[in-house]
Amino acid sequence: MRVTEKGQVTIPKDIRDRLDIKPGSNVDFVVAEDGVMLVKNGDTSDAFKDFDAWARSVEGIFDTNGMTANEYVDWLRGPRDDLDHH
């Protein structure tokens, strides 16, 4: 996503639909040391007020079927036709 001169970004439609965000909706940004999470205002539970606490709460529940993080990302991205393969 590109940030405009005014510091704005467009929330993708699939995310707006999933969170039922419409014109006039209020959203919050939950800031962590390494990033930020967008939440619909009013939907923040204590678990989501601190992104790091949320991340710790879900740590270890994602199964990559034995792949390393790099292998999994490569699998997600799929073949790259735009790279030279020597």
N, CA, C and O atoms as a CHARMM CRD file, in Angstrom:
* protein
*
  344
    1    1 MET  N      0.82600  -1.17500   0.00000 PROA 1      0.00000
    2    1 MET  CA     0.00000   0.00000   0.00000 PROA 1      0.00000
    3    1 MET  C      0.87200   1.24000   0.00000 PROA 1      0.00000
    4    1 MET  O      1.92100   1.27400   0.64300 PROA 1      0.00000
    5    2 ARG  N      0.44800   2.22100  -0.69800 PROA 2      0.00000
    6    2 ARG  CA     1.18900   3.47900  -0.75600 PROA 2      0.00000
    7    2 ARG  C      0.50000   4.49400   0.15100 PROA 2      0.00000
    8    2 ARG  O     -0.72600   4.60900   0.15000 PROA 2      0.00000
    9    3 VAL  N      1.28900   5.21700   0.91200 PROA 3      0.00000
   10    3 VAL  CA     0.78400   6.27000   1.78600 PROA 3      0.00000
   11    3 VAL  C      0.73900   7.56900   0.98900 PROA 3      0.00000
   12    3 VAL  O      1.70400   7.92200   0.31100 PROA 3      0.00000
   13    4 THR  N     -0.39300   8.28300   1.07400 PROA 4      0.00000
   14    4 THR  CA    -0.53400   9.54500   0.34500 PROA 4      0.00000
   15    4 THR  C      0.22300  10.65500   1.05500 PROA 4      0.00000
   16    4 THR  O      0.74100  10.47100   2.15700 PROA 4      0.00000
   17    5 GLU  N      0.27800  11.82000   0.40000 PROA 5      0.00000
   18    5 GLU  CA     0.92600  12.99300   0.99100 PROA 5      0.00000
   19    5 GLU  C      0.31900  13.34200   2.34600 PROA 5      0.00000
   20    5 GLU  O      1.01500  13.85100   3.22400 PROA 5      0.00000
   21    6 LYS  N     -0.97600  13.07000   2.52000 PROA 6      0.00000
   22    6 LYS  CA    -1.66600  13.37500   3.77600 PROA 6      0.00000
   23    6 LYS  C     -1.51300  12.25500   4.80900 PROA 6      0.00000
   24    6 LYS  O     -2.09800  12.33000   5.89000 PROA 6      0.00000
   25    7 GLY  N     -0.73800  11.22600   4.48900 PROA 7      0.00000
   26    7 GLY  CA    -0.55700  10.11700   5.42200 PROA 7      0.00000
   27    7 GLY  C     -1.70300   9.12300   5.40900 PROA 7      0.00000
   28    7 GLY  O     -1.91200   8.41000   6.39100 PROA 7      0.00000
   29    8 GLN  N     -2.44400   9.06300   4.32200 PROA 8      0.00000
   30    8 GLN  CA    -3.60500   8.18700   4.22500 PROA 8      0.00000
   31    8 GLN  C     -3.29700   6.94700   3.39600 PROA 8      0.00000
   32    8 GLN  O     -2.45600   6.97100   2.49600 PROA 8      0.00000
   33    9 VAL  N     -3.99600   5.87100   3.71900 PROA 9      0.00000
   34    9 VAL  CA    -3.96600   4.64500   2.91900 PROA 9      0.00000
   35    9 VAL  C     -5.40000   4.18500   2.72700 PROA 9      0.00000
   36    9 VAL  O     -6.28700   4.54600   3.50100 PROA 9      0.00000
   37   10 THR  N     -5.62300   3.39400   1.70200 PROA 10     0.00000
   38   10 THR  CA    -6.94100   2.82400   1.46100 PROA 10     0.00000
   39   10 THR  C     -6.98600   1.43100   2.05800 PROA 10     0.00000
   40   10 THR  O     -6.12600   0.59600   1.77500 PROA 10     0.00000
   41   11 ILE  N     -7.99300   1.18400   2.88500 PROA 11     0.00000
   42   11 ILE  CA    -8.17900  -0.15900   3.44900 PROA 11     0.00000
   43   11 ILE  C     -8.76200  -1.01900   2.33600 PROA 11     0.00000
   44   11 ILE  O     -9.80900  -0.67700   1.78700 PROA 11     0.00000
   45   12 PRO  N     -8.10600  -2.13900   1.98700 PROA 12     0.00000
   46   12 PRO  CA    -8.61700  -2.97900   0.90000 PROA 12     0.00000
   47   12 PRO  C    -10.06200  -3.42800   1.15300 PROA 12     0.00000
   48   12 PRO  O    -10.46700  -3.65100   2.29400 PROA 12     0.00000
   49   13 LYS  N    -10.82600  -3.55300   0.06300 PROA 13     0.00000
   50   13 LYS  CA   -12.24400  -3.87500   0.15100 PROA 13     0.00000
   51   13 LYS  C    -12.50200  -5.17000   0.90800 PROA 13     0.00000
   52   13 LYS  O    -13.43700  -5.23100   1.70700 PROA 13     0.00000
   53   14 ASP  N    -11.69400  -6.21300   0.67700 PROA 14     0.00000
   54   14 ASP  CA   -11.95200  -7.47700   1.36600 PROA 14     0.00000
   55   14 ASP  C    -11.81200  -7.32100   2.87900 PROA 14     0.00000
   56   14 ASP  O    -12.52500  -7.98500   3.63300 PROA 14     0.00000
   57   15 ILE  N    -10.91600  -6.46500   3.33100 PROA 15     0.00000
   58   15 ILE  CA   -10.76400  -6.22400   4.76800 PROA 15     0.00000
   59   15 ILE  C    -11.92300  -5.38300   5.28000 PROA 15     0.00000
   60   15 ILE  O    -12.45900  -5.65900   6.35300 PROA 15     0.00000
   61   16 ARG  N    -12.31800  -4.35300   4.52100 PROA 16     0.00000
   62   16 ARG  CA   -13.48000  -3.54900   4.92600 PROA 16     0.00000
   63   16 ARG  C    -14.72100  -4.41700   5.03900 PROA 16     0.00000
   64   16 ARG  O    -15.49400  -4.28000   5.98700 PROA 16     0.00000
   65   17 ASP  N    -14.91400  -5.31100   4.07600 PROA 17     0.00000
   66   17 ASP  CA   -16.07100  -6.20800   4.11800 PROA 17     0.00000
   67   17 ASP  C    -16.00200  -7.14600   5.31700 PROA 17     0.00000
   68   17 ASP  O    -16.99800  -7.34400   6.01200 PROA 17     0.00000
   69   18 ARG  N    -14.84000  -7.71700   5.55600 PROA 18     0.00000
   70   18 ARG  CA   -14.68100  -8.67700   6.65600 PROA 18     0.00000
   71   18 ARG  C    -14.94200  -8.02800   8.01500 PROA 18     0.00000
   72   18 ARG  O    -15.54000  -8.64600   8.89500 PROA 18     0.00000
   73   19 LEU  N    -14.49200  -6.77700   8.18500 PROA 19     0.00000
   74   19 LEU  CA   -14.67000  -6.08500   9.46200 PROA 19     0.00000
   75   19 LEU  C    -15.93100  -5.21900   9.47800 PROA 19     0.00000
   76   19 LEU  O    -16.20500  -4.53400  10.46400 PROA 19     0.00000
   77   20 ASP  N    -16.69100  -5.25100   8.38800 PROA 20     0.00000
   78   20 ASP  CA   -17.90300  -4.44100   8.25200 PROA 20     0.00000
   79   20 ASP  C    -17.59900  -2.96300   8.47500 PROA 20     0.00000
   80   20 ASP  O    -18.31600  -2.27000   9.19600 PROA 20     0.00000
   81   21 ILE  N    -16.52100  -2.49300   7.84200 PROA 21     0.00000
   82   21 ILE  CA   -16.12800  -1.08900   7.92200 PROA 21     0.00000
   83   21 ILE  C    -16.78100  -0.36100   6.76100 PROA 21     0.00000
   84   21 ILE  O    -16.58100  -0.70600   5.59600 PROA 21     0.00000
   85   22 LYS  N    -17.56300   0.65200   7.10100 PROA 22     0.00000
   86   22 LYS  CA   -18.27500   1.44300   6.10300 PROA 22     0.00000
   87   22 LYS  C    -17.86800   2.90800   6.26300 PROA 22     0.00000
   88   22 LYS  O    -17.24200   3.26900   7.25900 PROA 22     0.00000
   89   23 PRO  N    -18.21900   3.75500   5.28700 PROA 23     0.00000
   90   23 PRO  CA   -17.92300   5.18000   5.46400 PROA 23     0.00000
   91   23 PRO  C    -18.49600   5.67200   6.79200 PROA 23     0.00000
   92   23 PRO  O    -19.65900   5.41800   7.10600 PROA 23     0.00000
   93   24 GLY  N    -17.68600   6.36600   7.55500 PROA 24     0.00000
   94   24 GLY  CA   -18.10500   6.85400   8.86800 PROA 24     0.00000
   95   24 GLY  C    -17.74500   5.93200  10.01500 PROA 24     0.00000
   96   24 GLY  O    -17.85300   6.32600  11.17700 PROA 24     0.00000
   97   25 SER  N    -17.31100   4.68600   9.71000 PROA 25     0.00000
   98   25 SER  CA   -16.89100   3.76000  10.76900 PROA 25     0.00000
   99   25 SER  C    -15.63800   4.29300  11.44100 PROA 25     0.00000
  100   25 SER  O    -14.83400   4.98600  10.81700 PROA 25     0.00000
  101   26 ASN  N    -15.47600   3.96900  12.70200 PROA 26     0.00000
  102   26 ASN  CA   -14.26300   4.32800  13.43500 PROA 26     0.00000
  103   26 ASN  C    -13.37500   3.10800  13.55400 PROA 26     0.00000
  104   26 ASN  O    -13.85200   2.00600  13.82500 PROA 26     0.00000
  105   27 VAL  N    -12.08000   3.30600  13.35000 PROA 27     0.00000
  106   27 VAL  CA   -11.10700   2.23300  13.49300 PROA 27     0.00000
  107   27 VAL  C    -10.01200   2.70300  14.44300 PROA 27     0.00000
  108   27 VAL  O     -9.81200   3.90100  14.63900 PROA 27     0.00000
  109   28 ASP  N     -9.31400   1.74600  15.02200 PROA 28     0.00000
  110   28 ASP  CA    -8.17900   2.03200  15.88600 PROA 28     0.00000
  111   28 ASP  C     -6.95400   1.33900  15.32800 PROA 28     0.00000
  112   28 ASP  O     -7.06000   0.34200  14.61400 PROA 28     0.00000
  113   29 PHE  N     -5.79400   1.87100  15.65900 PROA 29     0.00000
  114   29 PHE  CA    -4.52800   1.24500  15.33300 PROA 29     0.00000
  115   29 PHE  C     -3.89400   0.80400  16.63500 PROA 29     0.00000
  116   29 PHE  O     -3.68400   1.61500  17.53700 PROA 29     0.00000
  117   30 VAL  N     -3.58500  -0.49100  16.73400 PROA 30     0.00000
  118   30 VAL  CA    -2.92200  -1.03200  17.90800 PROA 30     0.00000
  119   30 VAL  C     -1.44600  -1.13000  17.56300 PROA 30     0.00000
  120   30 VAL  O     -1.05600  -1.88600  16.67300 PROA 30     0.00000
  121   31 VAL  N     -0.62800  -0.36000  18.27200 PROA 31     0.00000
  122   31 VAL  CA     0.79100  -0.24400  17.95400 PROA 31     0.00000
  123   31 VAL  C      1.60000  -1.23400  18.77700 PROA 31     0.00000
  124   31 VAL  O      1.40400  -1.37000  19.98500 PROA 31     0.00000
  125   32 ALA  N      2.50800  -1.91600  18.10500 PROA 32     0.00000
  126   32 ALA  CA     3.46800  -2.80600  18.74900 PROA 32     0.00000
  127   32 ALA  C      4.86000  -2.30500  18.38500 PROA 32     0.00000
  128   32 ALA  O      5.01200  -1.39400  17.57100 PROA 32     0.00000
  129   33 GLU  N      5.85000  -2.89600  18.98400 PROA 33     0.00000
  130   33 GLU  CA     7.21900  -2.45700  18.72100 PROA 33     0.00000
  131   33 GLU  C      7.57700  -2.59400  17.24600 PROA 33     0.00000
  132   33 GLU  O      8.26100  -1.73400  16.69200 PROA 33     0.00000
  133   34 ASP  N      7.11900  -3.67200  16.60500 PROA 34     0.00000
  134   34 ASP  CA     7.52100  -3.95900  15.22800 PROA 34     0.00000
  135   34 ASP  C      6.41600  -3.76900  14.19800 PROA 34     0.00000
  136   34 ASP  O      6.60100  -4.13200  13.03700 PROA 34     0.00000
  137   35 GLY  N      5.27900  -3.21300  14.58400 PROA 35     0.00000
  138   35 GLY  CA     4.22100  -3.05800  13.60300 PROA 35     0.00000
  139   35 GLY  C      2.96900  -2.46500  14.21400 PROA 35     0.00000
  140   35 GLY  O      2.97700  -1.94900  15.33100 PROA 35     0.00000
  141   36 VAL  N      1.90100  -2.55400  13.45600 PROA 36     0.00000
  142   36 VAL  CA     0.62500  -2.00200  13.88700 PROA 36     0.00000
  143   36 VAL  C     -0.48900  -2.90200  13.37000 PROA 36     0.00000
  144   36 VAL  O     -0.35100  -3.54300  12.32800 PROA 36     0.00000
  145   37 MET  N     -1.59900  -2.94400  14.11300 PROA 37     0.00000
  146   37 MET  CA    -2.74700  -3.75000  13.71700 PROA 37     0.00000
  147   37 MET  C     -3.96200  -2.83100  13.66500 PROA 37     0.00000
  148   37 MET  O     -4.19500  -2.05700  14.59300 PROA 37     0.00000
  149   38 LEU  N     -4.73500  -2.91300  12.58700 PROA 38     0.00000
  150   38 LEU  CA    -5.96000  -2.15100  12.43700 PROA 38     0.00000
  151   38 LEU  C     -7.10200  -2.95900  13.04300 PROA 38     0.00000
  152   38 LEU  O     -7.25700  -4.14100  12.73700 PROA 38     0.00000
  153   39 VAL  N     -7.89600  -2.33100  13.89500 PROA 39     0.00000
  154   39 VAL  CA    -9.07100  -2.98500  14.46200 PROA 39     0.00000
  155   39 VAL  C    -10.25300  -2.03800  14.35400 PROA 39     0.00000
  156   39 VAL  O    -10.10100  -0.81900  14.43500 PROA 39     0.00000
  157   40 LYS  N    -11.43100  -2.61500  14.17100 PROA 40     0.00000
  158   40 LYS  CA   -12.63100  -1.79900  14.12200 PROA 40     0.00000
  159   40 LYS  C    -12.89000  -1.28100  15.52900 PROA 40     0.00000
  160   40 LYS  O    -12.87800  -2.05600  16.48500 PROA 40     0.00000
  161   41 ASN  N    -13.12100   0.00600  15.66300 PROA 41     0.00000
  162   41 ASN  CA   -13.35300   0.61500  16.96400 PROA 41     0.00000
  163   41 ASN  C    -14.54100  -0.06300  17.64300 PROA 41     0.00000
  164   41 ASN  O    -15.58300  -0.28000  17.02400 PROA 41     0.00000
  165   42 GLY  N    -14.37100  -0.39200  18.91300 PROA 42     0.00000
  166   42 GLY  CA   -15.42300  -1.07200  19.65300 PROA 42     0.00000
  167   42 GLY  C    -15.24900  -2.57200  19.65300 PROA 42     0.00000
  168   42 GLY  O    -15.86300  -3.26100  20.46800 PROA 42     0.00000
  169   43 ASP  N    -14.41300  -3.10600  18.74600 PROA 43     0.00000
  170   43 ASP  CA   -14.18500  -4.53900  18.67500 PROA 43     0.00000
  171   43 ASP  C    -12.90700  -4.95000  19.38900 PROA 43     0.00000
  172   43 ASP  O    -12.52400  -6.11900  19.33900 PROA 43     0.00000
  173   44 THR  N    -12.24300  -4.01800  20.04800 PROA 44     0.00000
  174   44 THR  CA   -10.98000  -4.34600  20.69000 PROA 44     0.00000
  175   44 THR  C    -11.24100  -4.99700  22.03500 PROA 44     0.00000
  176   44 THR  O    -11.87700  -4.41300  22.91200 PROA 44     0.00000
  177   45 SER  N    -10.74900  -6.19600  22.18200 PROA 45     0.00000
  178   45 SER  CA   -10.81300  -6.86600  23.47800 PROA 45     0.00000
  179   45 SER  C     -9.48000  -6.63600  24.15600 PROA 45     0.00000
  180   45 SER  O     -8.53200  -6.16600  23.52500 PROA 45     0.00000
  181   46 ASP  N     -9.39800  -6.95900  25.41800 PROA 46     0.00000
  182   46 ASP  CA    -8.13600  -6.76600  26.13700 PROA 46     0.00000
  183   46 ASP  C     -6.99600  -7.49400  25.44800 PROA 46     0.00000
  184   46 ASP  O     -5.86000  -7.01800  25.46100 PROA 46     0.00000
  185   47 ALA  N     -7.28300  -8.64000  24.84600 PROA 47     0.00000
  186   47 ALA  CA    -6.22900  -9.41900  24.18400 PROA 47     0.00000
  187   47 ALA  C     -5.64800  -8.67200  22.99200 PROA 47     0.00000
  188   47 ALA  O     -4.49200  -8.89400  22.63200 PROA 47     0.00000
  189   48 PHE  N     -6.43500  -7.78100  22.36900 PROA 48     0.00000
  190   48 PHE  CA    -5.95900  -7.09000  21.18700 PROA 48     0.00000
  191   48 PHE  C     -5.45300  -5.68300  21.46800 PROA 48     0.00000
  192   48 PHE  O     -4.91600  -5.04300  20.56400 PROA 48     0.00000
  193   49 LYS  N     -5.60300  -5.17900  22.68600 PROA 49     0.00000
  194   49 LYS  CA    -5.11100  -3.83900  22.99700 PROA 49     0.00000
  195   49 LYS  C     -3.59900  -3.80900  22.98700 PROA 49     0.00000
  196   49 LYS  O     -3.00100  -2.76700  22.71700 PROA 49     0.00000
  197   50 ASP  N     -2.98700  -4.90900  23.27100 PROA 50     0.00000
  198   50 ASP  CA    -1.53300  -5.00500  23.25400 PROA 50     0.00000
  199   50 ASP  C     -1.16800  -6.05600  22.21600 PROA 50     0.00000
  200   50 ASP  O     -1.30600  -7.25300  22.46700 PROA 50     0.00000
  201   51 PHE  N     -0.70600  -5.61700  21.05700 PROA 51     0.00000
  202   51 PHE  CA    -0.42800  -6.53200  19.95400 PROA 51     0.00000
  203   51 PHE  C      0.57500  -7.60400  20.34700 PROA 51     0.00000
  204   51 PHE  O      0.43400  -8.76300  19.95600 PROA 51     0.00000
  205   52 ASP  N      1.58700  -7.22400  21.11700 PROA 52     0.00000
  206   52 ASP  CA     2.58200  -8.21400  21.53700 PROA 52     0.00000
  207   52 ASP  C      1.94400  -9.30200  22.39600 PROA 52     0.00000
  208   52 ASP  O      2.29000 -10.47500  22.26000 PROA 52     0.00000
  209   53 ALA  N      1.02200  -8.93000  23.27400 PROA 53     0.00000
  210   53 ALA  CA     0.32900  -9.92500  24.09900 PROA 53     0.00000
  211   53 ALA  C     -0.50200 -10.84600  23.21000 PROA 53     0.00000
  212   53 ALA  O     -0.54000 -12.05700  23.42700 PROA 53     0.00000
  213   54 TRP  N     -1.16700 -10.27000  22.21300 PROA 54     0.00000
  214   54 TRP  CA    -1.93800 -11.09900  21.29000 PROA 54     0.00000
  215   54 TRP  C     -1.02300 -12.06800  20.54100 PROA 54     0.00000
  216   54 TRP  O     -1.33900 -13.25000  20.40100 PROA 54     0.00000
  217   55 ALA  N      0.11400 -11.55700  20.06200 PROA 55     0.00000
  218   55 ALA  CA     1.04000 -12.41200  19.31700 PROA 55     0.00000
  219   55 ALA  C      1.52300 -13.56900  20.19600 PROA 55     0.00000
  220   55 ALA  O      1.62200 -14.70500  19.73200 PROA 55     0.00000
  221   56 ARG  N      1.82200 -13.27900  21.45500 PROA 56     0.00000
  222   56 ARG  CA     2.23100 -14.35500  22.36200 PROA 56     0.00000
  223   56 ARG  C      1.10000 -15.35000  22.57600 PROA 56     0.00000
  224   56 ARG  O      1.34800 -16.54600  22.72800 PROA 56     0.00000
  225   57 SER  N     -0.14400 -14.86600  22.58900 PROA 57     0.00000
  226   57 SER  CA    -1.27900 -15.75700  22.84200 PROA 57     0.00000
  227   57 SER  C     -1.51600 -16.74400  21.70300 PROA 57     0.00000
  228   57 SER  O     -2.09200 -17.80900  21.92300 PROA 57     0.00000
  229   58 VAL  N     -1.07900 -16.40600  20.48300 PROA 58     0.00000
  230   58 VAL  CA    -1.28300 -17.30200  19.34900 PROA 58     0.00000
  231   58 VAL  C      0.01000 -17.97500  18.89900 PROA 58     0.00000
  232   58 VAL  O      0.01700 -18.72300  17.92200 PROA 58     0.00000
  233   59 GLU  N      1.09200 -17.71200  19.60400 PROA 59     0.00000
  234   59 GLU  CA     2.38500 -18.28000  19.23900 PROA 59     0.00000
  235   59 GLU  C      2.32700 -19.80000  19.26000 PROA 59     0.00000
  236   59 GLU  O      1.81000 -20.40800  20.19800 PROA 59     0.00000
  237   60 GLY  N      2.87000 -20.40100  18.19900 PROA 60     0.00000
  238   60 GLY  CA     2.96900 -21.85000  18.14500 PROA 60     0.00000
  239   60 GLY  C      1.73200 -22.56900  17.64000 PROA 60     0.00000
  240   60 GLY  O      1.72500 -23.79900  17.59000 PROA 60     0.00000
  241   61 ILE  N      0.67100 -21.83600  17.25900 PROA 61     0.00000
  242   61 ILE  CA    -0.53300 -22.53200  16.81000 PROA 61     0.00000
  243   61 ILE  C     -0.62700 -22.63600  15.29700 PROA 61     0.00000
  244   61 ILE  O     -1.56100 -23.24700  14.77700 PROA 61     0.00000
  245   62 PHE  N      0.32300 -22.05000  14.58400 PROA 62     0.00000
  246   62 PHE  CA     0.32000 -22.09700  13.13300 PROA 62     0.00000
  247   62 PHE  C      1.18100 -23.25200  12.66300 PROA 62     0.00000
  248   62 PHE  O      2.36600 -23.31200  12.98800 PROA 62     0.00000
  249   63 ASP  N      0.60500 -24.16600  11.90800 PROA 63     0.00000
  250   63 ASP  CA     1.31600 -25.35800  11.45800 PROA 63     0.00000
  251   63 ASP  C      1.77100 -25.17800  10.01900 PROA 63     0.00000
  252   63 ASP  O      0.94900 -25.03400   9.11400 PROA 63     0.00000
  253   64 THR  N      3.07400 -25.18700   9.81200 PROA 64     0.00000
  254   64 THR  CA     3.62000 -25.05800   8.45800 PROA 64     0.00000
  255   64 THR  C      3.97200 -26.41300   7.86100 PROA 64     0.00000
  256   64 THR  O      4.68000 -26.48600   6.85700 PROA 64     0.00000
  257   65 ASN  N      3.48500 -27.47500   8.47000 PROA 65     0.00000
  258   65 ASN  CA     3.76000 -28.83200   7.99700 PROA 65     0.00000
  259   65 ASN  C      5.25400 -29.11600   7.92200 PROA 65     0.00000
  260   65 ASN  O      5.72300 -29.78200   6.99900 PROA 65     0.00000
  261   66 GLY  N      5.99600 -28.60600   8.90200 PROA 66     0.00000
  262   66 GLY  CA     7.41900 -28.89200   8.98100 PROA 66     0.00000
  263   66 GLY  C      8.31000 -27.97500   8.18100 PROA 66     0.00000
  264   66 GLY  O      9.53300 -28.11000   8.23300 PROA 66     0.00000
  265   67 MET  N      7.72600 -27.02900   7.43000 PROA 67     0.00000
  266   67 MET  CA     8.54000 -26.09900   6.64300 PROA 67     0.00000
  267   67 MET  C      9.12300 -25.02600   7.55900 PROA 67     0.00000
  268   67 MET  O      8.50300 -24.62600   8.54500 PROA 67     0.00000
  269   68 THR  N     10.32500 -24.56800   7.21600 PROA 68     0.00000
  270   68 THR  CA    10.88700 -23.41800   7.91400 PROA 68     0.00000
  271   68 THR  C     10.11100 -22.17400   7.47800 PROA 68     0.00000
  272   68 THR  O      9.33200 -22.22100   6.52500 PROA 68     0.00000
  273   69 ALA  N     10.32700 -21.07300   8.17500 PROA 69     0.00000
  274   69 ALA  CA     9.63900 -19.83300   7.80900 PROA 69     0.00000
  275   69 ALA  C      9.95900 -19.43300   6.37100 PROA 69     0.00000
  276   69 ALA  O      9.06100 -19.04600   5.62400 PROA 69     0.00000
  277   70 ASN  N     11.23200 -19.52500   5.97700 PROA 70     0.00000
  278   70 ASN  CA    11.61700 -19.16100   4.60700 PROA 70     0.00000
  279   70 ASN  C     11.00100 -20.10400   3.58100 PROA 70     0.00000
  280   70 ASN  O     10.53300 -19.66100   2.53300 PROA 70     0.00000
  281   71 GLU  N     10.99800 -21.40800   3.87900 PROA 71     0.00000
  282   71 GLU  CA    10.37600 -22.36500   2.96300 PROA 71     0.00000
  283   71 GLU  C      8.88800 -22.07900   2.81700 PROA 71     0.00000
  284   71 GLU  O      8.34200 -22.16800   1.71700 PROA 71     0.00000
  285   72 TYR  N      8.23200 -21.73700   3.91600 PROA 72     0.00000
  286   72 TYR  CA     6.80300 -21.46300   3.88400 PROA 72     0.00000
  287   72 TYR  C      6.51000 -20.21200   3.05700 PROA 72     0.00000
  288   72 TYR  O      5.57700 -20.21000   2.25300 PROA 72     0.00000
  289   73 VAL  N      7.29500 -19.14900   3.24400 PROA 73     0.00000
  290   73 VAL  CA     7.09900 -17.92200   2.47400 PROA 73     0.00000
  291   73 VAL  C      7.32100 -18.19800   0.98600 PROA 73     0.00000
  292   73 VAL  O      6.55600 -17.71900   0.14900 PROA 73     0.00000
  293   74 ASP  N      8.36000 -18.96500   0.65000 PROA 74     0.00000
  294   74 ASP  CA     8.59000 -19.33400  -0.74800 PROA 74     0.00000
  295   74 ASP  C      7.40400 -20.11400  -1.30600 PROA 74     0.00000
  296   74 ASP  O      6.99600 -19.89900  -2.44700 PROA 74     0.00000
  297   75 TRP  N      6.85500 -21.01600  -0.50100 PROA 75     0.00000
  298   75 TRP  CA     5.68700 -21.80200  -0.92000 PROA 75     0.00000
  299   75 TRP  C      4.48700 -20.88100  -1.14500 PROA 75     0.00000
  300   75 TRP  O      3.75800 -21.03500  -2.12500 PROA 75     0.00000
  301   76 LEU  N      4.28200 -19.92100  -0.23300 PROA 76     0.00000
  302   76 LEU  CA     3.16100 -18.98500  -0.38200 PROA 76     0.00000
  303   76 LEU  C      3.28600 -18.15100  -1.64900 PROA 76     0.00000
  304   76 LEU  O      2.30800 -17.93900  -2.36500 PROA 76     0.00000
  305   77 ARG  N      4.48700 -17.68600  -1.91300 PROA 77     0.00000
  306   77 ARG  CA     4.71100 -16.82500  -3.08200 PROA 77     0.00000
  307   77 ARG  C      4.59200 -17.58800  -4.38100 PROA 77     0.00000
  308   77 ARG  O      4.18800 -17.02100  -5.39700 PROA 77     0.00000
  309   78 GLY  N      4.93400 -18.85600  -4.36900 PROA 78     0.00000
  310   78 GLY  CA     4.87400 -19.65000  -5.58200 PROA 78     0.00000
  311   78 GLY  C      6.02200 -19.35400  -6.51400 PROA 78     0.00000
  312   78 GLY  O      6.92500 -18.59100  -6.17000 PROA 78     0.00000
  313   79 PRO  N      5.99700 -19.95400  -7.70100 PROA 79     0.00000
  314   79 PRO  CA     7.07000 -19.73900  -8.68300 PROA 79     0.00000
  315   79 PRO  C      7.13400 -18.26800  -9.09300 PROA 79     0.00000
  316   79 PRO  O      6.10700 -17.59800  -9.21000 PROA 79     0.00000
  317   80 ARG  N      8.34000 -17.78300  -9.30600 PROA 80     0.00000
  318   80 ARG  CA     8.55400 -16.38900  -9.70400 PROA 80     0.00000
  319   80 ARG  C      9.07900 -16.36700 -11.13300 PROA 80     0.00000
  320   80 ARG  O     10.22800 -16.73400 -11.37900 PROA 80     0.00000
  321   81 ASP  N      8.26000 -15.94800 -12.05900 PROA 81     0.00000
  322   81 ASP  CA     8.65500 -15.83300 -13.45600 PROA 81     0.00000
  323   81 ASP  C      9.53000 -14.60300 -13.70400 PROA 81     0.00000
  324   81 ASP  O     10.20300 -14.50700 -14.73000 PROA 81     0.00000
  325   82 ASP  N      9.51600 -13.65800 -12.74800 PROA 82     0.00000
  326   82 ASP  CA    10.24400 -12.41500 -12.96300 PROA 82     0.00000
  327   82 ASP  C     11.68900 -12.48700 -12.48600 PROA 82     0.00000
  328   82 ASP  O     12.40800 -11.49300 -12.58000 PROA 82     0.00000
  329   83 LEU  N     12.13000 -13.61900 -11.98500 PROA 83     0.00000
  330   83 LEU  CA    13.50100 -13.77500 -11.52100 PROA 83     0.00000
  331   83 LEU  C     14.28900 -14.63300 -12.48100 PROA 83     0.00000
  332   83 LEU  O     13.76900 -15.60200 -13.03400 PROA 83     0.00000
  333   84 ASP  N     15.55400 -14.27500 -12.68100 PROA 84     0.00000
  334   84 ASP  CA    16.44300 -15.09900 -13.49700 PROA 84     0.00000
  335   84 ASP  C     16.81700 -16.33100 -12.71000 PROA 84     0.00000
  336   84 ASP  O     17.29000 -16.22100 -11.57900 PROA 84     0.00000
  337   85 HSD  N     16.61900 -17.47700 -13.27100 PROA 85     0.00000
  338   85 HSD  CA    17.02800 -18.72400 -12.61300 PROA 85     0.00000
  339   85 HSD  C     18.22500 -19.29100 -13.37300 PROA 85     0.00000
  340   85 HSD  O     18.10700 -19.66500 -14.54000 PROA 85     0.00000
  341   86 HSD  N     19.37200 -19.35100 -12.70600 PROA 86     0.00000
  342   86 HSD  CA    20.58400 -19.84800 -13.35900 PROA 86     0.00000
  343   86 HSD  C     20.89200 -21.23600 -12.87300 PROA 86     0.00000
  344   86 HSD  O     21.87800 -21.83500 -13.30300 PROA 86     0.00000
